[in-house]
């Protein structure tokens, strides 16, 4: 388990496609960013980076992010996805299975987009909770079926 930073770049450097986002991962913050942590000065992250979060397990964070956007995957090697920036941020913000902390979000993201991020993150969390509940119900049903089978074979 290795700590690190997950960042979202939109559009990826070298492309002019506004519908693409790229996930970046760093072991430590880029040198330019650590020199200027003041959010009022818009922190000096690499060009087109709009969001940075710190995770205790960066590899698991990347896998969880990929799982959230797997249907929008464009290139696995380049870690590019065709997704809205707000949805990509919401996928990270909704992650409750991994310990993480938002380090920086582009101040150019307007209030409507922030509300969309929060609503989308809530939907993602709710969907995960429903899936977990269904798995628990199926588990209880399977155990009950085993007990029933054991009791009926004894009788």
DSSP file (Angstrom, degrees, kcal/mol; ACC not computed):
  #  RESIDUE AA STRUCTURE BP1 BP2  ACC     N-H-->O    O-->H-N    N-H-->O    O-->H-N    TCO  KAPPA ALPHA  PHI   PSI    X-CA   Y-CA   Z-CA
    1    1 A X              0   0    0      0, 0.0     2,-0.4     0, 0.0    56,-0.1   0.000 360.0 360.0 360.0 122.4    0.0    0.0    0.0
    2    2 A X        -     0   0    0      0, 0.0    56,-3.1     0, 0.0    57,-0.4  -0.983 360.0-132.4-127.9 127.3    1.6    3.2   -1.2
    3    3 A X        +     0   0    0     -2,-0.4     2,-0.3    54,-0.2    53,-0.2  -0.363  42.0 136.6 -73.4 156.5    0.2    6.7   -0.6
    4    4 A X  E     -A   55   0A   0     51,-2.3    51,-3.0    -2,-0.1     2,-0.4  -0.976  46.7 -84.2-177.4-171.9   -0.1    9.1   -3.5
    5    5 A X  E     -AB  54  26A   0     21,-3.3    21,-2.5    -2,-0.3     2,-0.5  -0.933  22.8-156.8-121.3 137.8   -2.0   11.7   -5.4
    6    6 A X  E     -AB  53  25A   0     47,-3.0    47,-2.6    -2,-0.4     2,-0.3  -0.956  18.2-177.2-112.9 131.2   -4.7   11.3   -8.1
    7    7 A X  E     -AB  52  24A   0     17,-2.9    17,-3.0    -2,-0.5     2,-0.5  -0.933  20.6-138.7-129.5 152.1   -5.3   14.2  -10.5
    8    8 A X  E     -AB  51  23A   0     43,-2.0    42,-2.7    -2,-0.3    43,-0.9  -0.954  15.9-166.4-113.7 124.6   -7.7   14.8  -13.3
    9    9 A X  E     -AB  49  22A   0     13,-3.1    13,-2.8    -2,-0.5     2,-0.3  -0.922  11.8-145.8-110.1 131.6   -6.5   16.5  -16.4
   10   10 A X  E    S+ B   0  21A   0     38,-2.7    11,-0.2    -2,-0.5     8,-0.1  -0.973  80.8   7.5-146.7 127.5   -9.0   17.8  -18.9
   11   11 A X  S    S-     0   0    0      9,-0.6    -1,-0.4     6,-0.4    10,-0.2   0.817  99.7-116.2 -69.6 156.1   -8.4   17.8  -21.9
   12   12 A X    >   -     0   0    0     -3,-0.3     3,-2.0     5,-0.2     5,-0.2  -0.218  37.3 -93.0 -58.1 145.6   -5.2   15.7  -21.8
   13   13 A X  T 3  S+     0   0    0      1,-0.3    -1,-0.1    34,-0.2     3,-0.1  -0.369 114.9  33.1 -59.1 133.5   -2.1   17.5  -23.0
   14   14 A X  T 3  S+     0   0    0      1,-0.3     2,-0.3    -3,-0.1    -1,-0.3   0.323 107.6  81.7  98.4  -6.1   -1.6   16.8  -26.7
   15   15 A X    <   -     0   0    0     -3,-2.0    -1,-0.3    -4,-0.1     0, 0.0  -0.932  57.1-159.9-126.9 154.9   -5.3   16.7  -27.5
   16   16 A X        +     0   0    0     -2,-0.3     2,-0.8    -3,-0.1    -3,-0.1   0.118  55.5 121.0-114.1  18.2   -7.9   19.3  -28.1
   17   17 A X    >   -     0   0    0     -5,-0.2     3,-1.6     1,-0.2    -6,-0.4  -0.743  45.6-165.5 -87.8 107.5  -10.9   17.1  -27.4
   18   18 A X  T 3  S+     0   0    0     -2,-0.8    -1,-0.2     1,-0.3    -3,-0.0   0.637  84.2  66.5 -68.7 -11.7  -12.8   18.7  -24.5
   19   19 A X  T 3  S+     0   0    0     65,-0.1    64,-1.0    63,-0.1     2,-0.3   0.526  87.1  86.0 -85.8  -4.8  -14.7   15.5  -23.9
   20   20 A X  E <   - C   0  82A   0     -3,-1.6    -9,-0.6    62,-0.2     2,-0.3  -0.737  53.4-174.9 -97.9 143.8  -11.6   13.6  -22.8
   21   21 A X  E     -BC  10  81A   0     60,-2.7    60,-2.7    -2,-0.3     2,-0.4  -0.955   8.8-154.4-128.3 154.7  -10.2   13.4  -19.3
   22   22 A X  E     -BC   9  80A   0    -13,-2.8   -13,-3.1    -2,-0.3     2,-0.5  -0.989  10.7-137.3-129.9 138.3   -7.0   11.8  -18.2
   23   23 A X  E     -B    8   0A   0     56,-2.2     2,-0.4    -2,-0.4   -15,-0.2  -0.824  21.4-169.1 -95.4 131.0   -6.2   10.4  -14.8
   24   24 A X  E     -B    7   0A   0    -17,-3.0   -17,-2.9    -2,-0.5     2,-0.4  -0.892   3.7-161.9-115.1 147.4   -2.7   11.2  -13.4
   25   25 A X  E     -B    6   0A   0     -2,-0.4     2,-0.4   -19,-0.2   -19,-0.2  -0.998   7.5-176.6-132.5 139.3   -1.1    9.7  -10.4
   26   26 A X  E     -B    5   0A   0    -21,-2.5   -21,-3.3    -2,-0.4     3,-0.1  -0.964  29.8-144.8-131.0 145.5    1.9   11.0   -8.5
   27   27 A X  S    S+     0   0    0     -2,-0.4     2,-0.3     1,-0.2    -1,-0.1   0.835  95.3   6.1 -73.5 -34.6    3.9    9.7   -5.5
   28   28 A X  S    S-     0   0    0    -23,-0.1    -1,-0.2   -24,-0.1   -23,-0.1  -0.961  97.4 -81.6-143.3 161.2    4.3   13.3   -4.4
   29   29 A X        -     0   0    0     -2,-0.3     5,-0.1     1,-0.1    -2,-0.0  -0.276  57.4 -94.1 -62.6 146.4    2.9   16.7   -5.6
   30   30 A X    >>  -     0   0    0      1,-0.1     4,-1.8     3,-0.1     3,-0.7  -0.264  36.0-112.8 -58.5 150.3    4.7   18.3   -8.5
   31   31 A X  H 3> S+     0   0    0      1,-0.3     4,-1.2     2,-0.2    -1,-0.1   0.860 115.5  55.3 -55.5 -41.1    7.4   20.7   -7.5
   32   32 A X  H 3> S+     0   0    0      1,-0.2     4,-0.6     2,-0.2    12,-0.5   0.876 108.3  49.2 -61.8 -36.4    5.5   23.7   -8.9
   33   33 A X  H X4 S+     0   0    0     -3,-0.7     3,-0.6     1,-0.2    -1,-0.2   0.860 106.5  53.9 -73.3 -35.7    2.5   22.9   -6.8
   34   34 A X  H 3< S+     0   0    0     -4,-1.8     3,-0.4     1,-0.2    -1,-0.2   0.758 102.4  59.7 -72.7 -22.0    4.4   22.5   -3.5
   35   35 A X  H 3< S+     0   0    0     -4,-1.2     2,-0.4     1,-0.3    -1,-0.2   0.783 115.1  33.5 -72.3 -26.1    5.9   25.9   -3.9
   36   36 A X    <<  +     0   0    0     -4,-0.6     8,-0.5    -3,-0.6    -1,-0.3  -0.739  59.7 156.5-136.3  84.4    2.5   27.6   -3.9
   37   37 A X        +     0   0    0     -3,-0.4     2,-0.5    -2,-0.4    -1,-0.1   0.512  39.5 116.8 -86.6  -5.0   -0.1   25.9   -1.7
   38   38 A X    > > -     0   0    0      1,-0.2     3,-1.3     3,-0.1     5,-1.2  -0.520  54.3-156.6 -69.6 114.6   -2.2   29.0   -1.4
   39   39 A X  G > 5S+     0   0    0     -2,-0.5     3,-1.8     1,-0.3    -1,-0.2   0.793  90.4  64.6 -65.1 -27.6   -5.6   28.2   -3.0
   40   40 A X  G 3 5S+     0   0    0      1,-0.3    -1,-0.3     2,-0.1    -2,-0.1   0.791 100.3  52.6 -64.9 -25.9   -6.2   31.9   -3.6
   41   41 A X  G < 5S-     0   0    0     -3,-1.3    -1,-0.3    -5,-0.0    -2,-0.2   0.261 116.9-117.0 -92.8  12.3   -3.2   31.9   -5.9
   42   42 A X  T < 5 -     0   0    0     -3,-1.8     3,-0.5    -5,-0.1    -3,-0.2   0.699  42.6-106.1  63.7  24.8   -4.7   29.0   -7.9
   43   43 A X      < -     0   0    0     -5,-1.2     2,-1.5     1,-0.2   -10,-0.1   0.647  30.5-103.6  29.0 138.6   -1.8   26.6   -7.0
   44   44 A X        +     0   0    0     -8,-0.5    -1,-0.2   -12,-0.5     2,-0.1  -0.514  57.7 158.0 -91.9  68.5    0.6   25.9   -9.8
   45   45 A X        -     0   0    0     -2,-1.5     3,-0.1    -3,-0.5     4,-0.1  -0.484  54.3 -74.0 -83.0 162.2   -0.4   22.4  -10.9
   46   46 A X  S >  S-     0   0    0     -2,-0.1     3,-1.8     1,-0.1    -1,-0.2  -0.114  70.6 -72.4 -54.2 156.2    0.4   21.2  -14.4
   47   47 A X  T 3  S+     0   0    0      1,-0.3   -34,-0.2    -3,-0.1    -1,-0.1  -0.180 117.0  12.1 -54.7 138.4   -1.6   22.6  -17.2
   48   48 A X  T 3  S+     0   0    0      1,-0.3   -38,-2.7    -3,-0.1     2,-0.5   0.477  86.1 138.3  72.7   6.3   -5.2   21.5  -17.5
   49   49 A X  E <   +A    9   0A   0     -3,-1.8    -1,-0.3   -40,-0.2   -40,-0.2  -0.717  20.4 169.6 -81.9 129.3   -5.3   19.8  -14.1
   50   50 A X  E     +     0   0A   0    -42,-2.7    56,-2.9    -2,-0.5     2,-0.3   0.507  58.9  28.3-117.3  -9.8   -8.6   20.6  -12.4
   51   51 A X  E     -AD   8 105A   0    -43,-0.9   -43,-2.0    54,-0.2     2,-0.4  -0.981  53.6-175.4-157.2 138.8   -8.7   18.3   -9.4
   52   52 A X  E     +AD   7 104A   0     52,-2.8    51,-2.6    -2,-0.3    52,-2.0  -0.997   7.2 177.2-138.3 132.7   -6.2   16.7   -7.0
   53   53 A X  E     -AD   6 102A   0    -47,-2.6   -47,-3.0    -2,-0.4     2,-0.4  -0.982  22.7-134.1-133.1 146.6   -6.9   14.2   -4.2
   54   54 A X  E     -AD   5 101A   0     47,-3.1    47,-2.1    -2,-0.3     2,-0.3  -0.854  23.5-171.4-101.4 134.8   -4.5   12.4   -1.8
   55   55 A X  E     -AD   4 100A   0    -51,-3.0   -51,-2.3    -2,-0.4     3,-0.3  -0.931  29.5-140.4-124.3 148.2   -5.1    8.7   -1.2
   56   56 A X  S    S+     0   0    0     43,-1.7     2,-0.4    -2,-0.3    44,-0.1   0.764 105.4  33.8 -74.1 -25.8   -3.5    6.3    1.3
   57   57 A X     >  -     0   0    0     42,-0.4     4,-2.0     1,-0.1    -1,-0.3  -0.841  69.4-178.8-131.9  95.2   -3.4    3.6   -1.4
   58   58 A X  H  > S+     0   0    0    -56,-3.1     4,-2.1    -2,-0.4     5,-0.1   0.833  81.1  54.0 -67.7 -34.6   -2.9    5.1   -4.8
   59   59 A X  H  > S+     0   0    0    -57,-0.4     4,-1.9     2,-0.2    -1,-0.2   0.930 110.9  45.4 -66.4 -44.3   -3.1    1.9   -6.8
   60   60 A X  H  > S+     0   0    0      1,-0.2     4,-2.7     2,-0.2    -2,-0.2   0.876 110.3  55.9 -64.8 -36.7   -6.5    1.0   -5.3
   61   61 A X  H  X S+     0   0    0     -4,-2.0     4,-2.4     1,-0.2    -2,-0.2   0.915 107.1  49.0 -61.7 -43.2   -7.6    4.6   -5.9
   62   62 A X  H  X S+     0   0    0     -4,-2.1     4,-2.5     2,-0.2    -1,-0.2   0.891 111.8  49.1 -63.0 -39.7   -6.8    4.2   -9.6
   63   63 A X  H  X S+     0   0    0     -4,-1.9     4,-2.4     2,-0.2    -2,-0.2   0.904 111.6  48.5 -67.0 -41.1   -8.6    0.9   -9.8
   64   64 A X  H  X S+     0   0    0     -4,-2.7     4,-1.9     2,-0.2    -2,-0.2   0.899 111.8  49.8 -65.7 -39.7  -11.7    2.3   -8.1
   65   65 A X  H  X S+     0   0    0     -4,-2.4     4,-1.5     2,-0.2    -2,-0.2   0.942 111.3  48.7 -62.5 -46.7  -11.7    5.3  -10.4
   66   66 A X  H  < S+     0   0    0     -4,-2.5     4,-0.5     1,-0.2     3,-0.3   0.903 108.8  53.7 -60.2 -41.2  -11.4    3.0  -13.4
   67   67 A X  H >< S+     0   0    0     -4,-2.4     3,-0.6     1,-0.2    -1,-0.2   0.880 108.0  50.8 -60.9 -37.7  -14.3    0.9  -12.1
   68   68 A X  H 3< S+     0   0    0     -4,-1.9    -1,-0.2     1,-0.2    -2,-0.2   0.787 124.4  27.5 -70.9 -27.6  -16.4    4.0  -11.9
   69   69 A X  T >< S+     0   0    0     -4,-1.5     3,-1.8    -3,-0.3     4,-0.2   0.102  80.3 122.6-120.5  21.9  -15.7    5.1  -15.5
   70   70 A X  G X  S+     0   0    0     -3,-0.6     3,-1.0    -4,-0.5    -1,-0.1   0.795  73.6  55.4 -59.7 -29.8  -15.0    1.7  -17.1
   71   71 A X  G 3  S+     0   0    0      1,-0.2    -1,-0.3    -4,-0.2    -2,-0.1   0.655 107.2  50.6 -77.7 -14.1  -17.7    2.2  -19.7
   72   72 A X  G <  S+     0   0    0     -3,-1.8    10,-3.1     9,-0.0    -1,-0.2   0.267  79.8 137.7-103.1  10.0  -16.2    5.5  -20.8
   73   73 A X  E <   +E   81   0A   0     -3,-1.0     8,-0.2     8,-0.2     3,-0.1  -0.327  21.1 168.9 -61.9 133.3  -12.7    4.1  -21.3
   74   74 A X  E    S+     0   0A   0      6,-2.6     2,-0.3     1,-0.2     7,-0.2   0.751  72.7   3.8-107.9 -49.4  -10.9    5.4  -24.4
   75   75 A X  E  >> -E   80   0A   0      5,-1.6     5,-2.0     1,-0.1     4,-0.9  -0.911  53.9-166.1-146.0 112.2   -7.3    4.2  -23.9
   76   76 A X  T  45S+     0   0    0     -2,-0.3    -1,-0.1     1,-0.2     3,-0.1   0.859  92.1  53.8 -67.4 -35.6   -6.2    2.1  -20.9
   77   77 A X  T  45S+     0   0    0      1,-0.2    -1,-0.2     2,-0.1    -2,-0.0   0.877 117.2  36.3 -68.0 -37.0   -2.5    2.7  -21.5
   78   78 A X  T  45S-     0   0    0      2,-0.1    -1,-0.2   -56,-0.0    -2,-0.2   0.525 105.8-129.6 -90.1  -7.0   -2.9    6.5  -21.5
   79   79 A X  T  <5 +     0   0    0     -4,-0.9   -56,-2.2     1,-0.2     2,-0.4   0.906  53.7 153.5  56.7  46.2   -5.6    6.4  -18.8
   80   80 A X  E   < -CE  22  75A   0     -5,-2.0    -6,-2.6   -58,-0.2    -5,-1.6  -0.840  21.6-176.3-108.3 145.2   -8.0    8.5  -20.9
   81   81 A X  E     -CE  21  73A   0    -60,-2.7   -60,-2.7    -2,-0.4     2,-1.0  -0.964  30.7-126.1-136.2 149.5  -11.8    8.4  -20.6
   82   82 A X  E     +C   20   0A   0    -10,-3.1     2,-0.3    -2,-0.3   -62,-0.2  -0.823  65.5 120.6 -96.5  95.7  -14.6   10.1  -22.5
   83   83 A X        -     0   0    0    -64,-1.0     2,-0.2    -2,-1.0    -2,-0.1  -0.984  68.2 -91.6-153.6 157.8  -16.5   11.7  -19.5
   84   84 A X     >  -     0   0    0     -2,-0.3     4,-2.2     1,-0.1     5,-0.2  -0.492  34.2-127.3 -69.3 142.8  -17.6   15.0  -18.1
   85   85 A X  H  > S+     0   0    0      1,-0.2     4,-2.3     2,-0.2     5,-0.2   0.900 110.3  54.4 -58.0 -41.7  -15.1   16.6  -15.7
   86   86 A X  H  > S+     0   0    0      1,-0.2     4,-2.2     2,-0.2    -1,-0.2   0.887 108.5  48.1 -63.2 -38.8  -17.8   16.9  -13.1
   87   87 A X  H  > S+     0   0    0      2,-0.2     4,-2.1     1,-0.2    -1,-0.2   0.903 110.1  51.7 -68.8 -39.9  -18.7   13.2  -13.3
   88   88 A X  H  X S+     0   0    0     -4,-2.2     4,-1.4     1,-0.2    -2,-0.2   0.909 111.7  47.0 -63.0 -41.6  -15.0   12.2  -13.0
   89   89 A X  H  X S+     0   0    0     -4,-2.3     4,-2.9     1,-0.2    -1,-0.2   0.907 110.1  53.5 -65.1 -40.9  -14.6   14.4   -9.9
   90   90 A X  H  X S+     0   0    0     -4,-2.2     4,-2.3     1,-0.2    -2,-0.2   0.863 102.8  57.7 -63.0 -36.0  -17.8   12.9   -8.5
   91   91 A X  H  < S+     0   0    0     -4,-2.1     4,-0.3     2,-0.2    -1,-0.2   0.912 112.7  40.6 -60.6 -41.6  -16.5    9.4   -9.0
   92   92 A X  H >< S+     0   0    0     -4,-1.4     3,-1.3     1,-0.2    -2,-0.2   0.926 114.7  50.9 -72.5 -44.4  -13.5   10.3   -6.8
   93   93 A X  H 3< S+     0   0    0     -4,-2.9    -2,-0.2     1,-0.3    -1,-0.2   0.816 107.5  54.6 -63.0 -30.7  -15.5   12.3   -4.2
   94   94 A X  T 3< S+     0   0    0     -4,-2.3     2,-0.7    -5,-0.2    -1,-0.3   0.553  77.5 116.5 -81.0  -7.0  -18.0    9.4   -3.8
   95   95 A X    <   +     0   0    0     -3,-1.3     5,-0.1    -4,-0.3    -3,-0.0  -0.490  27.3 159.4 -69.4 107.5  -15.3    6.9   -3.0
   96   96 A X        +     0   0    0     -2,-0.7    -1,-0.2     1,-0.1    -4,-0.0   0.506  62.1  70.6-105.9  -8.0  -16.0    5.8    0.6
   97   97 A X  S    S+     0   0    0      2,-0.0     2,-0.4     1,-0.0    -1,-0.1   0.710  97.9  52.8 -81.9 -19.9  -14.1    2.6    0.6
   98   98 A X  S    S-     0   0    0    -37,-0.0     2,-0.5   -38,-0.0    -1,-0.0  -0.920  87.6-115.8-119.9 142.5  -10.7    4.3    0.5
   99   99 A X        +     0   0    0     -2,-0.4   -43,-1.7     2,-0.0   -42,-0.4  -0.625  53.0 151.1 -74.6 124.2   -9.3    7.0    2.8
  100  100 A X  E     -D   55   0A   0     -2,-0.5     2,-0.4   -45,-0.2   -45,-0.2  -0.970  32.2-153.3-151.6 165.6   -8.8   10.2    0.8
  101  101 A X  E     -D   54   0A   0    -47,-2.1   -47,-3.1    -2,-0.3     2,-0.4  -0.991  25.9-119.3-144.8 131.8   -8.7   13.9    1.0
  102  102 A X  E     +D   53   0A   0     -2,-0.4   -49,-0.3   -49,-0.2     3,-0.1  -0.577  29.4 179.4 -69.6 126.8   -9.3   16.6   -1.6
  103  103 A X  E     -     0   0A   0    -51,-2.6     2,-0.3    -2,-0.4   -50,-0.2   0.842  62.5  -6.6 -94.4 -44.6   -6.1   18.6   -2.0
  104  104 A X  E     -D   52   0A   0    -52,-2.0   -52,-2.8     2,-0.0     2,-0.4  -0.987  50.5-169.0-157.1 141.2   -7.2   21.1   -4.6
  105  105 A X  E     -D   51   0A   0     -2,-0.3   -54,-0.2   -54,-0.2   -63,-0.1  -0.999  43.0 -99.3-131.2 136.7  -10.0   21.8   -7.0
  106  106 A X    >   -     0   0    0    -56,-2.9     3,-1.8    -2,-0.4   -56,-0.1  -0.298  24.7-145.1 -54.1 121.9   -9.8   24.3   -9.8
  107  107 A X  T 3  S+     0   0    0      1,-0.3    -1,-0.2   -68,-0.2   -57,-0.0   0.642  94.5  74.3 -66.7 -11.6  -11.4   27.5   -8.6
  108  108 A X  T 3   +     0   0    0      2,-0.1     2,-0.5   -58,-0.0    -1,-0.3   0.626  69.2 103.9 -75.2 -12.0  -12.7   28.1  -12.2
  109  109 A X  S <  S-     0   0    0     -3,-1.8    -4,-0.0   -59,-0.1     5,-0.0  -0.608  74.1-134.8 -71.4 119.9  -15.3   25.3  -11.6
  110  110 A X     >  -     0   0    0     -2,-0.5     4,-2.0     1,-0.1     3,-0.2  -0.153  18.5-101.0 -79.3 172.0  -18.5   27.3  -11.1
  111  111 A X  H  > S+     0   0    0      1,-0.2     4,-2.3     2,-0.2     5,-0.2   0.852 119.9  55.6 -61.5 -39.2  -21.2   26.8   -8.5
  112  112 A X  H  > S+     0   0    0      1,-0.2     4,-2.1     2,-0.2    -1,-0.2   0.904 109.0  47.8 -61.8 -40.6  -23.5   24.9  -10.8
  113  113 A X  H  > S+     0   0    0     -3,-0.2     4,-2.5     2,-0.2    -2,-0.2   0.882 109.1  53.6 -67.3 -37.8  -20.8   22.4  -11.6
  114  114 A X  H  X S+     0   0    0     -4,-2.0     4,-2.3     2,-0.2    -2,-0.2   0.902 109.7  48.0 -62.5 -40.3  -20.1   22.0   -7.8
  115  115 A X  H  X S+     0   0    0     -4,-2.3     4,-2.5     2,-0.2    -2,-0.2   0.892 110.8  51.3 -66.0 -39.1  -23.7   21.3   -7.2
  116  116 A X  H  X S+     0   0    0     -4,-2.1     4,-2.6     2,-0.2    -2,-0.2   0.892 109.4  51.1 -64.0 -39.2  -23.7   18.8  -10.1
  117  117 A X  H  X S+     0   0    0     -4,-2.5     4,-2.6     2,-0.2    -2,-0.2   0.937 111.6  46.8 -62.2 -47.4  -20.6   17.1   -8.6
  118  118 A X  H  X S+     0   0    0     -4,-2.3     4,-2.2     2,-0.2    -2,-0.2   0.908 114.2  47.0 -63.0 -43.0  -22.3   16.8   -5.2
  119  119 A X  H  X S+     0   0    0     -4,-2.5     4,-2.1     2,-0.2    -1,-0.2   0.919 113.9  47.6 -65.4 -43.4  -25.5   15.4   -6.7
  120  120 A X  H  X S+     0   0    0     -4,-2.6     4,-2.3     2,-0.2    -2,-0.2   0.903 111.1  50.9 -64.9 -41.2  -23.7   12.9   -8.9
  121  121 A X  H  X S+     0   0    0     -4,-2.6     4,-2.6     1,-0.2    -1,-0.2   0.897 109.3  51.4 -63.1 -40.3  -21.5   11.8   -5.9
  122  122 A X  H  X S+     0   0    0     -4,-2.2     4,-2.5     2,-0.2    -1,-0.2   0.901 109.7  49.6 -63.1 -40.5  -24.7   11.3   -3.8
  123  123 A X  H  X S+     0   0    0     -4,-2.1     4,-2.4     2,-0.2    -2,-0.2   0.910 111.4  48.9 -63.7 -42.3  -26.2    9.1   -6.6
  124  124 A X  H  X S+     0   0    0     -4,-2.3     4,-2.2     2,-0.2    -2,-0.2   0.927 112.4  47.8 -64.2 -45.3  -23.0    7.0   -6.9
  125  125 A X  H  X S+     0   0    0     -4,-2.6     4,-2.4     1,-0.2    -2,-0.2   0.916 111.8  50.6 -60.4 -43.7  -22.9    6.5   -3.1
  126  126 A X  H  X S+     0   0    0     -4,-2.5     4,-2.2     1,-0.2    -2,-0.2   0.902 109.6  50.2 -62.4 -41.9  -26.6    5.6   -3.1
  127  127 A X  H  X S+     0   0    0     -4,-2.4     4,-2.2     2,-0.2    -1,-0.2   0.909 110.7  49.7 -63.1 -42.1  -26.1    3.0   -5.9
  128  128 A X  H  X S+     0   0    0     -4,-2.2     4,-2.6     1,-0.2    -2,-0.2   0.905 109.9  51.3 -63.0 -41.2  -23.2    1.5   -4.0
  129  129 A X  H  X S+     0   0    0     -4,-2.4     4,-2.3     2,-0.2    -1,-0.2   0.895 109.9  49.5 -63.7 -39.9  -25.3    1.2   -0.8
  130  130 A X  H  X S+     0   0    0     -4,-2.2     4,-2.4     2,-0.2    -1,-0.2   0.910 111.4  48.8 -65.5 -41.7  -28.1   -0.5   -2.7
  131  131 A X  H  X S+     0   0    0     -4,-2.2     4,-2.2     2,-0.2    -2,-0.2   0.918 111.6  49.3 -64.2 -42.9  -25.7   -3.0   -4.3
  132  132 A X  H  X S+     0   0    0     -4,-2.6     4,-2.2     2,-0.2    -2,-0.2   0.895 110.6  50.6 -63.0 -39.8  -24.1   -3.7   -0.9
  133  133 A X  H  X S+     0   0    0     -4,-2.3     4,-2.5     2,-0.2    -2,-0.2   0.917 109.5  50.7 -63.5 -43.2  -27.6   -4.2    0.7
  134  134 A X  H  X S+     0   0    0     -4,-2.4     4,-2.5     1,-0.2    -2,-0.2   0.906 109.5  50.7 -61.4 -41.9  -28.5   -6.6   -2.1
  135  135 A X  H  X S+     0   0    0     -4,-2.2     4,-2.2     2,-0.2    -1,-0.2   0.907 110.4  49.6 -63.2 -41.5  -25.3   -8.6   -1.6
  136  136 A X  H  X S+     0   0    0     -4,-2.2     4,-2.5     2,-0.2    -2,-0.2   0.915 110.8  49.6 -63.3 -42.3  -26.1   -8.9    2.2
  137  137 A X  H  X S+     0   0    0     -4,-2.5     4,-2.6     1,-0.2    -2,-0.2   0.919 111.2  49.0 -63.2 -43.4  -29.6  -10.0    1.5
  138  138 A X  H  X S+     0   0    0     -4,-2.5     4,-2.4     1,-0.2    -1,-0.2   0.888 111.0  51.1 -63.1 -38.5  -28.3  -12.7   -0.9
  139  139 A X  H  X S+     0   0    0     -4,-2.2     4,-2.3     2,-0.2    -2,-0.2   0.917 110.8  47.1 -64.0 -44.2  -25.8  -13.8    1.6
  140  140 A X  H  X S+     0   0    0     -4,-2.5     4,-2.6     1,-0.2    -2,-0.2   0.907 112.5  50.6 -63.8 -41.7  -28.4  -14.1    4.3
  141  141 A X  H  X S+     0   0    0     -4,-2.6     4,-2.4     2,-0.2    -2,-0.2   0.911 109.9  50.2 -62.3 -42.2  -30.7  -16.0    1.9
  142  142 A X  H  X S+     0   0    0     -4,-2.4     4,-2.1     2,-0.2    -2,-0.2   0.908 112.0  47.1 -64.1 -42.1  -27.8  -18.4    1.0
  143  143 A X  H  X S+     0   0    0     -4,-2.3     4,-2.5     2,-0.2    -2,-0.2   0.916 112.0  50.5 -65.5 -42.5  -27.0  -19.1    4.7
  144  144 A X  H  X S+     0   0    0     -4,-2.6     4,-2.7     1,-0.2    -2,-0.2   0.896 109.8  50.9 -62.1 -39.4  -30.7  -19.7    5.4
  145  145 A X  H  X S+     0   0    0     -4,-2.4     4,-2.5     2,-0.2    -1,-0.2   0.899 110.0  49.6 -65.1 -40.5  -30.9  -22.1    2.5
  146  146 A X  H  X S+     0   0    0     -4,-2.1     4,-2.4     2,-0.2    -2,-0.2   0.918 112.3  47.5 -63.0 -44.0  -27.9  -24.0    3.8
  147  147 A X  H  X S+     0   0    0     -4,-2.5     4,-2.6     2,-0.2     5,-0.2   0.926 112.3  49.6 -63.7 -44.5  -29.4  -24.2    7.3
  148  148 A X  H  X S+     0   0    0     -4,-2.7     4,-2.6     1,-0.2    -2,-0.2   0.922 111.7  48.9 -59.8 -44.7  -32.8  -25.4    5.8
  149  149 A X  H  X S+     0   0    0     -4,-2.5     4,-1.7     1,-0.2    -1,-0.2   0.892 112.1  48.5 -62.7 -41.1  -31.0  -28.0    3.7
  150  150 A X  H  X S+     0   0    0     -4,-2.4     4,-1.2     2,-0.2    -2,-0.2   0.908 113.2  47.3 -67.4 -41.0  -29.0  -29.3    6.7
  151  151 A X  H  X S+     0   0    0     -4,-2.6     4,-1.6     1,-0.2     3,-0.3   0.917 112.2  48.8 -67.5 -43.2  -32.2  -29.4    8.9
  152  152 A X  H  < S+     0   0    0     -4,-2.6    -1,-0.2     1,-0.2    -2,-0.2   0.818 108.9  53.0 -69.3 -29.0  -34.2  -31.3    6.3
  153  153 A X  H  < S+     0   0    0     -4,-1.7    -1,-0.2    -5,-0.2    -2,-0.2   0.788 108.8  50.6 -75.7 -25.6  -31.5  -33.8    5.7
  154  154 A X  H  <        0   0    0     -4,-1.2    -2,-0.2    -3,-0.3    -1,-0.2   0.846 360.0 360.0 -76.2 -35.1  -31.3  -34.6    9.4
  155  155 A X     <        0   0    0     -4,-1.6    -1,-0.2    -5,-0.1    -2,-0.2   0.469 360.0 360.0 -80.1 360.0  -35.0  -35.2    9.7
